[in-house]
Amino acid sequence: FSRCGKLLCNTILGEIPDEEQILPRKDYESLDYDRCISEPYVEVLEGMDNKKAKKYEAVHWMMVFAIGVTVGLLGLFVDFFVRLFNKLKFTVVGDSIEKCSDKGCLSLSLLELLAFNMTFVFIASVLVLIEPVAAGSGIPEIKSYLNGVKIPGIVRLRTFLCKAAGVLFSVAGGLFVGKEGPMIHSGAIVGAGLPQFQSITFRKIKFDFPYFRSDRDKRDFVSAGAAAGVAAAFGAPIGGTLFSLEEGSSFWNQALTWKVLFCSMSATFTLNFFRSGINFSKWGSFQLPGLLNFGEFKCPDGDKNCHLWTAVDLAFFVLMGVVGGLLGALFNCMNKNLAKYRIRHIHPKAKFIRVLESLLVTMVTTIVIFAASMLGECRDLSTPTAHNTTLAGSEDINSTIRQFFCSNKTYNDMATLFFNPQEAAIHQLFHQDGTFSPVTLSVFFFLYFLLACWTYGVSVPSGLFVPSLLCGAAFGRLVANVLKVKLGMDIYSGTFALIGAAAFLGGVVRMTISLTVILIESTNEITYGLPIMITLMVAKWTGDFFNKGIYDIHIQLRGVPLLEWETEVEMDRLTASDIMETNLTYVYPHTRVQSLVSILRTTVYHAFPVVTENRQNERDFMKGNILISNNIHFKKSSVVSRAGEQRRRCQSMKSYPSSELRNVCDEQSAAVEPSEEGEDLLQQMLERRHAPYPNLYPDQSPSEEWTMEERFRPLTFHGLILRSQLVNLLIRGVCYAENQSSTNQPRLSYAEMTEDYPRYPDIHDLDLTLLSPRMIVDVTPYMNPCPYTVSPNARISQVFNLFRTMGLRHLPVVNAVGEIVGIITRHNLTHEFLMAKLRQHYITI
């Protein structure tokens, strides 16, 4: 706590704290949203008439509807069992407390509560041991997935089962967690898996369904599933759609918006239909839209002086937004330090240590709840209660009032908040008038703040929305009590509780557009739009002054190479040639099997440029093409080559103070003969254009004696081919003999190329005895001949926007004469990498 306070003070004073930098890891794979326009894919397009196109579109809409209905039924399942477990626990423990209050056996009641909570949390923690990715809310992982990063196991069926079952027990176990975040993750898994009609966990579940076999389609369905999860959790279909747009998906279009909204609507009304029918026995009444419903905010009948909020209240809302941003920044800072401690000291140890930590948190939380409830104030039951008397279920709001340790006509205000499901406590704060003392609200807020911060990150499925809302609602209700009692203002307490909830939640998660709409839809009161929006904006601006949102912090701690919405203005000092990777591993259009196997087994790259050496192009450059030869002066000054770029980097590295970098540069340039100052590299290569290049037959590797020009020779770019495609070609024996023509090579259809998606075979699964090493593979029919490319002189903002907006995985850098000079991947566009390159740029200048 003191360390976070010091960090906040340092930020206010303009001092930069010395914190270790967590660099993005390179072992995360990227999704490829761009379509591979290969010959098999073109054949599919040519064979698709209007009838087939409409059939494909109809299947797409059916899948979207099925995802929404499934997520709605999942919400019904989670809600039913959470209510069942909570009812069982609170009934048994509540009766025990009522009996033991007079008999002096409260320790027995505490043991019963501990037994319930620790049993439930133990089951949830064991489920996380089975699938570690099921821990937490899952929102950081889904946000990363929608951003284009593939996290292993994040959308598997086993993760879904552990997540859906685990959240039941973690919520019922009394931990300060919510079920809304895991609902979003579970919805995303449904979106990823249902249209595939197969499972990696249960391999026997596999149907012949040829549609949607690409990252592009899968990512769209994940967007729809995540939006459906939000819609089912809050009864907010529009908010769910905006959540997928704001928090993740970099590529968006009108058709996707309509389908995601339809999926969200399907989830909301499916859940609403069944919950309303089960709780009220009125099938088709649609009275319970989401798992968390704030109820209706309205003034008492006949009170004409009552207003939900006035223009004067906006000033207080702004101040509450500032305080909410500060509290959110403090919460995030403390939770970040806890997460670092867990990464260093708990995760490396045996797995059962994580279970023990979860049980420790449960035990402390249970004891604190029990002890705090004994300290609550006994208040008169005659206090006016409800503006709205209906909870999310069929029970009355007054039925959640607890009389623990109080006489018959009084009730315990602290126990009313602690000994209830979190949704019931939120309703109490929103809709009960004058029932909580300032001391109770202050103690409740302080304890809930600390315990919720400690809990988020333990090895159980856990959400953060409801704990943040409840904590903020207590803060807002405290402000309302102070304004009423101290200043004598005539205000609506429920509005201030709602604004406090929005302020604290906004300060923690830093969401604006989607969170505003979610809260408006949850309250069913459009007049709250302006104060909620202003409060969330102020809370976000205040919190961003100190640190990032909680989800972005956990993404950064995992080293996920997340791409923000845009780059900083100063990054435009750099160009594509400053950040691209010049050491390329490439293949030829016709390559021997042994060369492909060697490349695939000795590299970890997921795509390879298909190139030819342009010796003939150099002769044409000097002889046949008059237009180009007339522009030789332009080319000498403007065309970027790989060898020239590598030499420039070596020269810039020499200016570094690090001796290690200077040594690397000296080693790379040792084989290069010094040239006269100002002599152009391209002109040197043109003067020796008839000298033969060293033989680079596909089954040979570069020689250590080659010069820099030989190592970075000009290569004409023809397209990109993926590792998965090359492995697929080798395993299926797509090749031809030396004495044959490439027309004799077997042809694969698009369905055969995508049959193994998303788990393509590995190169080590290849049986080399079935192939002759001297056989040749023609890769041109299966490569992408027209990927997005960028000029080496393009500014970083242009490169970044193209890469992120189009959802690319690889971006070749091609110069003015069609030669590939480098390649850009996601890692080259992360903030940390760009900052390092910018510092290098300043040092060079």
N, C-alpha and C positions, 0 to 999 in steps of 0.2 A: 504494500500500500504506500509506504513512504517513498519507495523507489519511483513508482508511477507519479506521485506528487512532485518529486524532483524533476522528472522528465517533462511534466506539464509546465512547471515553472521555467525550466530552461527554454522550452519552446516559446513561451510568452516573452522572455527576455532576449530572444533571438539567438540563443546559444544552441549549437548542434550537438546532441548527445552522442557519445562514442558507443554506438551499438554495432555489433557484428553484422555484416551484410550477408544475407542468405541469397546465394546466386541460384538462378533457375537451373534445374537439372536437365541434362541432355538425354536422359533415358526415357522420357515421356514421348510417346508417338503422337503425331498430329493426325487429325481427320482430314480427308480430302473432299471438299465440297464441290470441286470442279469435276466435270464429267470428262472421262477419257474418250475422246472421239476417235476410237480405233475403227478398223475395218469391220470387225464383228458388230460393233455398236451401230455403225452406219447401215449395215445390212438390216438390223432390227428397225431402224428408222424408215428405211426404204420399204420395208414390208408392212409398215403400220399405216393402215388407212383410217378414215374417220371413224369407222365402226369399232376398230380395235382401240383407237385412242379414247373413245367414249367409254369403252369397257374398262380400260385402265383407270380412267378418272373415277368411274363408279366404284371400282374396287378400293381406290384410295379413300373415297368418302366413307365407304363401309368400314374400313379400318379405323378411321378417325372416330366414327360413332362407337365402334366396339371398344376403343380405348377409353372414351368418356364413360360409357356404361360400366366397364370393368373398374375404373377408378372410383366411380360412385358406389359400387357394391363393396369395394375395399374399405371405403370410408364408413359404410354401414357396419361392416364387420368389426373394424377397430373401435368405433363408438360403442357398439353393443357390449363388447367384452370389457372395455375400460369401465363403463358404467356398472357392469355386473361385479367386477372385482372391487371397485370403490365402494359400492353399496354393501357388499359383504364385509369389507374391512371396517368401514365407519359404523356399521350397525353393531358388530361384535364389540369393537373397542369403545364405542359410545355407550352401550349398555354397561360395560364393565366400569367405565368411569363414573357413571351415574350411581352404580351400586357401591363403588369403593370410595366415593367422596366422603361418605359418613363412616364407613368401616375402617378407613385408614389403610387400604391395600392398593394405593395408586401405583406402587411399584409393579404389581401384577398387571395392571392395565398397560403400563409402559412396556413390559416384556411382551405382551400380546401384540402391541403395535410394532415393536421391533421384529417380532417373528414374522408378521405379515410382510412388512416392508423389505426385510433382508432376504426373505424367500423369493419374493417377486424380482428384486434386483439381481439376485444370484442367477436366476433363470435368464434374465435379459443379458447379463454379462457373459454367461456361457455361450449364448447364441452369437454374441459378437466374437468370441474366440473361434467359433466355427468359420465365420466370415468377417475378418477385421474391418472390411470396407463398410460394413453395416453400422459402425459406430458413428455417433454424432448425428447431425441433422441431415447430412447429405447434400445440402444446398451448395457448399463450396465445390463439391465434386461435380454436381450437375451444371453449375455455372461454368466450370472449366470445360466440361464436355460440350456445352453449347458454344463456348468460345472457340472450340476446335481442337481440344486436347483429349486424347484417349487415355483414361486412367484405368488400369487393369482391374477387372472384376466389378466395375461400378454399375453395370447394367445387366448383371447375370441373374438368373432365376434364383440361385442360392442366396444371393444378396437380398433379393426381394423377400424370400421366405423368412430369413433371419431379421430383416428390418421390420416387416409387418408384425411378426410375432413378438419381437423384442420390445417394440414400442408399447405394446399392451402392458407388459410387466414393468417397464421402467416408469411409466406414468402411474400405474397402480401402486408402485412401490414407494410412492411419496416423495420421489426426487423432484426438484424444481425444474422440470423439463416439460415440453409440450409435444403434442403428437402432430402438429401442423407441418413442421419441417420434414420429418420422415414421410409424411403423406406426399409431399412434393417429390421426394426422391423415389418413393414407391411408384408414383404416377409416371415418372420418367422411365423407370424400368419396364412398366407395362407398355409404354409407347415404344420402347426399343425392342421388346421381345415378342409382343403379340403379332405384329405383321410378318415376323420371320417364320413362324410356324415350325420352330425347332428350338432345341435347348442344348447347351453345352453340358449343363449339370446332369440332365437326364437325356442321354444320347438317343434313347429309343423314341423320344418325341421329335419326329422329323417327318414333315410332309412335303410332297412335291409341289411347292408353291414358288413359281419363278419370279415373282414380283419383288420389288423393293430390296434388291441385293446390292446396295451401295451405301457408302457413308452419307451421301447426300439425302437419300430417302430416310435413312435411319435417324439422322439428326433432326429432320423435320418432325418425325413422329415423337422423338424425345421432347422437342419443344411443345408439342401438343399435350403429351403426357404430363409434363411439369406444370403447364398451365391448368390442366384438369385437376391436378393435385391441389393447387392453390384455390381453385374454384370450389372443390369439395370441402376444403378445410375452412374457408371463410364464407362460403356462399357468394363468391365474387367472381363471376365468369369474365367480366371485362377486366377486373384487376388481375386475374390469372393470365389473360392474354398479354396485358402490358408487362407483367412480371417476366414472361419469356422474352419479350422484346427488350426490356431494360436491362435485365440481369445477365443475359447470355448471348442470344443468337446474334451473330455479326451479320448474317445474310438474311434479308427479309423481303418479302414481296406481298402483293395484294392477295394472291391466291392463298398463301400460307397464313396470312392474318385471318381470312375468312374460315379456313379449316380449323385453326387453333381455337377461334371463338366458338365454333360449332362443337368442338370437342369439350370445351369448358362448360358450355351450356348443357351438353348431354350429361356430364358428370354431376353438375349442380342439381338438375331436375331428377336424375335417377336417385341420388341420395335424398333429396327432398321428398320424393314420392314415397319411398319406403319408410323413412323416419317418421313422416307425418302419419302414415297409416298405422305404424306400430305403436307410436306414443299416444295418438289421439283417437285411434280406431276410425279415422275418417280418410279412407283411401281416395286419393286424388285431390286432397285439400291444399297441399303444398304450403305448409305453415313453418317448416324448419329447413331453411335453405342450406345451411352449412354446419360443420361440426362446432364452430365457434360463432355464436350469434350474439351481438351486443344488446339486443332487445330494442324496443322503441323508446326514443327520448321524447317526452312530451310533458307539458306543464299540467298540474292538477286541474281537473275540470272546474270551471267557475272562477279561477284565479286569473283575472285579466291583467294584473300587474306583473305576471311571471313572463319572462322571456328566456329562451334557450341561451342566447348571447346577444350582446350589444356591441356597438362600435367601440365603446370605452374598454370593453374586455379585450380587444385586440392588442392593446399595449401590454396587458398581463400575459397574453398568449405568446408575444414575442419574447418577453423575459423568460417565460417557461421554456421556450425553445432554446434559448441560450443556456439555461441551466441543464436542460435535457442533453444538449450537445456536450457540455462539460462532463456530466455524469456518464454519458455514453463513451466519451474518450477515456475516462478513468476506468470504466468497466473493461474496455477493449485492451487497455494497457496492462491491467492486472491479469486478464485472461491470457494475453500473449506471453507474459512471463511464466504463468502456470503451464502453458503449452510447451514452452521451451524446456522447462524443468522436466515435464513428462517425457519429452523426446530424448533428453540426455540421460535421465536416471531411472525411468520406469519402463519405457518401451524396449530398451536393449535387454532387460532382464527376462526371466521366465514369464510365460504368459499368465500364470496364476497370480502374479503380482498385480496385474491389472484388475483381476477379479477382487483381490483384497482391497485395492484402492476404492473400487465401486462400493464395496460393503462398508468401508470406513466412512465414505461420504454419506451413505445411507444412515449409518448409525448416528453420526453427528447431527444430520438433518432431523432425524426422528426425535432425538433427545432435545434439540433446540426447540422444535415445534411443541413438544409436550411441556417443557419448562416454561416457554413463553406464554402458553395458553393459561398456565396457572397464575401468571402475573397480570392477566387481562383485567380490565375494569368491568364491573357488573353494572349494567345500565338498565333503565326501566323499559319494560316491554310496551308501555303505553306510548313510547316515542313514535311519531308518525313514520310510517315505513314506505310503502311502495308508491312510486310513480308508475311502475310497470311490474306486474306481479307474476309474470310467466317466465320461467326459465327456458333453456333450450329443450328440455324435456317436458313432460306433462306435470311436473311437480311445481308447487307454488314457491315463490322466492322466500316467503317467510318460513318455509319448512327447513331452510338451510341455516336458520339462526340456532346457535349452540348455547345451551345454558350450563355448560360445564363449570363446576365449582361455584355456582351462583344459586341464590334462592329461587323460589318458584316464579315470582313475577319479574325477574330480571334475567339478563342473558350476558354472556361473556363475549365482548366485542373482539378480543384477540383470537379466541377459539373460533369465532365465526369466520375469520379470515384463514386461519391455519388448518382447521379441522373440516375442510370442505374441498371438493375438487376445485381446481384453479378457475374453471369457467364460472362456477357458482360464486367464488370470491370476487371475480371481476364484475359480475352482475350486482353483487352487494355494493361495491364501490360506485358503480354507475347509477344505480337506481334506488338506493336507500338514502333517506334524508336524515341527517343529524344523528347517526347511530355510532359513530367512531370518534373517539377522543383524539386530540393531537398527539398525545404521548403514545397511544396505541399505534397510530399511523406512522409515527417516526420510528418506533422500535421495529415495526413490521417492515418498513422500507429498508432500514439498515440491515436487518438479518436476511431479508430476502435478497438484497443486492449482493451481499457477500456469499451466501450459499449458492445462488444461481451462477455467480461467476466461477466458483469452485467446481460446480457440477458440470458446466459445459466443457466437455473435453474428456470426461471419463468414458470408459469403454462400455457404453450402453447407447442404444438409439435414443437420441434426445433432440428436441427442438428448442428454439430460443424465442419464438414469437410470443407465446403465451406468458412465460416468465417475465419477459420485458414489458408486455402490456400490463401485467398485474403489478409489477414494481412501479411502473410509471403512473398507473392509476392511483396507487397509494400516495405517490408524490403530489399528483394533481388534487386529490381529495384533501390532502394536508394544506395545500395552498388555499383551497376553497374555504376550509375551516378558519384559517387565519384571517382571510378577507372578511368573512362573515362576522367573526367574533371581535377581532381587533379593530377593523375599519367600519364595521356595521354596514357593509355593502349588501344589496339585495341581488344575489347571483344564483344561478342554477348550478348546484354542486356537481351534478352528473356531467355537465359540459366540461368543467375544469378537470374532472377525473379522466375524461376522454382525451382532452388536450395533453394532459400529463402523460398518459399512456402513449400518445403519438410522439410526444417530444422525446421520451426516453427510448422508445423503439427506433425512432429515426436517428437518434444519436448513436445507437449501437450498430444498426445495419446500414445506415446511410442510403436508404432508398427514398425516392421522391415521388415519381409519377405513379408507379404501380401501388405503392403503399397508400398514397392519398386516395386512390380509387377503391382499394380494398377496404379501407376504413369507412369510406362513404357508403359503400355497398353493405358493409356489415351493420352500420347504424340505420340504414334505410332512411337517411335524412340528408337531403341534398344541400340544405342550408349550412351544414357543417363543412362544405367544400372549401370555402375561403380560409377559415381559421386553421383547418387541418393542413392545408397546403402551405400557408405562411409558417406555421409551427415546424413542419418537416423541413422546409427550406432553411430556416434559421438554425435548426438543430444540426442539419448536415453541414452547413457552412462553418458553424462553430466547431464541430467535431473534426472536420477535415483540416482545420488549422493545427491539430495536434497529431492525428494518426489516421489510418484508414478504417474502413468498416470492418466488423468482426469477420465476415466471410472472406474479404480480401486479405486480412491478416493470416487466416488459416491457409489460404491458397498460397501465400508467400512463404509460410513456414514449410510447406510441403515442396517448395521449389518448382511449382507448376509454372511453365512459361506462358502466362496469361497476357493477352494483348489488350491494352486499354482501348477506349473509343478513338483516341487520336494521340498524336505525339506532341511534344512541346515545341514551341516556335523555334527555339534555338537549335533543334535537331536538323533544321533545313540547311545548316552549315555543312552537313554531310551529304554525300551522294551515294548511289547504289554501289559504286566501285569502292567506297570506303568500308562497307560492311560485308560485301559478298565474300564467299569462300572461293578461292582461286585454285586450290588443290583439288581437282576433279577426278573422280573415277568414272570412266565412260566406257561405252561399248560401241561396237561398229554395227552397221545394219546386218552384216553377215559375220557371225562370230562363232568360233569353235566351241564345242561343248566344254572342253577342258578349261578354256579361258573363262567361260561364264561360271563354272563351278568354282574356280579359283577366286574370282571376284566376289561371288556371293558368300564364300566361306571365310574370306579374309577381311571383309568390310561389314559395317553395320548400317550402311546407307539404305534408304528405302526407295530411292529412285536414281536412275542413271541416265545421263544425256546420251542420245544416239547421235554419233558424229562421224564425219569423214575428214581425213587430212586433206587440206585444200592446197596441195602442191600445184595442181592444175589451175586452181583459181588464181594463184599468183602469176602464172604465165599469162592467163587471160587478163589479169589486172594490168600487166605491162604491155601486152600486144593487142589483144582483140577488142577490149572494151575502151573505146575512145573517150566515152563520157566520163568514165571513172578516172582514166589516166589524165584527162584534162583537169580533174579536181584533186590531183595528187597533193597539192599544197594544203587543201582542206583536210585531207585524210591524215597527212603527217602531223597536223596539229590537233586533230580532234578524235581520231579513232583510238579507242582504248584497247590494248592487247593484254593478254594474260601475263606475258613475260615483262612487259613494261610496268604493269601494275605491281607485280611481285618485286621488281627492282625498286619501285617507288616506296613500297612498304619497308623494304630493307633499309633504305636511306632514312626513313622516318624513325625506324626502331633504333637507329644508332644514337638518336638524340635522347633516348631514355637514360636515366641514371643507372638503371639496373644493368649490371655487367652480364647477367644471364641473357638478356635480350640482345645485347651487343654481340655476344658470342654466337647466338643463333643466326644473327644476320651475317656475321663473318663467314660462318660455315656455308650458308646458302649462296653467298656471293664469291666464295673462294674459286669456284670453277669458272667464273665468268671473267673473260678478259676485259681489262679496263678499256673504255672507249674515250674518245676525245670529248671534251666538254661541249655540250650542246648538240652532239650528234644524235640524230633521231633513230630510235630502235627499229621502227618500221622500215626506214631506208636501209639499215644494215641488212635486214632480212631480205629486202628486195634485191640488193646487190648480189647476194649469194643464192638467188632464187633457183639456179640450176644445180646447186650442190645437193646431192641426195640427202634426205633425212635418214637418221638411223632407223633400221627396220623395226616397226612396231606391230609385228604380227600378233594377233589376239592371244596367242598362247605364250607370249613373252612378257616380261616385266621391264619397266624402265631401268636403265643402267645408272649406276652411281657416278659414272664418268661423264654423263651428259651435261652440256652447258644449260644455262637457264633457258635459252631460246629453245633448246631441244626438249627440255622438260615441260615447258609451257608453250608448245608449238600451236600455231593457229588451227582451230578445229571448226569446221562448218557444222552448224547445229541443224538437226533434222527433226528432233522430237524427244520426248521423255518416255521411258518405260519403267514400270514399277518392279520392285523386287518380287512381289507376289506374282506378277505376271511371268517373270522369268522362271521362277521356281515351278509354276504351273506348266509352262511349256516343257521344261526338262522332265518333270514327272510323267507327263503324258506323251513323251517321246516325239515332240514336234521338232523335227530336224530332217536334214537330207545329207546324202553322201557327197564326197568331194567330186565324184565323177558324174553327179546328177545336177539337174537344174533345180532352182528354188521352187519351181512350180510343182515338183514332186513332193514337197513338204506337206504333211497333213494339215488340214485346216480345223480350227476350233471355232465353235459358235459362241455367241455372247453368253448363252446360258451355261455352257461348259466353262467359260472363263470365270464366271461368278458363282459357280456351284458351291464352292467351299467357303464362301463369305459367311461370317467374318473371320473364321479361323482357317486361314490359308496354311498349307503345309510348309514345313521348314526345309531349308536346303539340306539339312543333315538327315532328313527322311528319305533322300534320294538314293536309290540303289544304282550305283555307278556300273555294276556288272551288266545292266540292261542297255547301256548306251556306250557307243564307241566314242572315245575322247576326241577323235578326229572328225566326227560328224559336225555339221555346220547348222546353226540356227538362224533363220531369217526372222528378225524381230520387227521388221517394218510393218507387217499387217496389224500388230498388236500394240504398237506404241501410240502415244498421243502426238500426232504430227503438228498440232496447232495449240500448244499450251500458251497461257498468258506469259509474255516476256516483258522485259523492261530494259531501257537503255542504261548503260553504266553512268550516264550523266544525269539521270533522274534524281530529283531531290527526295529526301527520306519521307516527307509527308506524302508524296505521290506513291512511293513504293509501299508505304505502310497502309494507305487507304486501299490500294489495289489488293494487297495481300489479305487484309482483314475483311474487306467488304465481299470479295469473291470467295472467301473461305479456302484459300490455297494452302497447299502443303509444301510445294516447291515452286520457286520463281526463278527461272533462268535469266541471266543477264547476257544480252546479245548486243554486240556492237553494230555499227552502221553497215558493215559488209557481211553480216550474217554469221559471224564467228562467236561462239559462246566463250565468254571471258570469266564467268563465275556463276554461282548459284546462291540464292537467298532462301533460307528456311525460317521457321518461326523463332528459333533461338537467336538469329541475327537481328530480330526486331524487338526483342524484349527490352524493357527500360534499362536494365542493368548493363546489357551489352552495348546499347546505344550510348549510354553515359560513359562507358569505358572508351569507346571510339571517339567520343567528343573530346574527352580529356587528351587522348592521343593527338587529336587534330590540333588542339590548342598548343600542345607542347611542340608539335612540328612547326606551327607558325612562329 
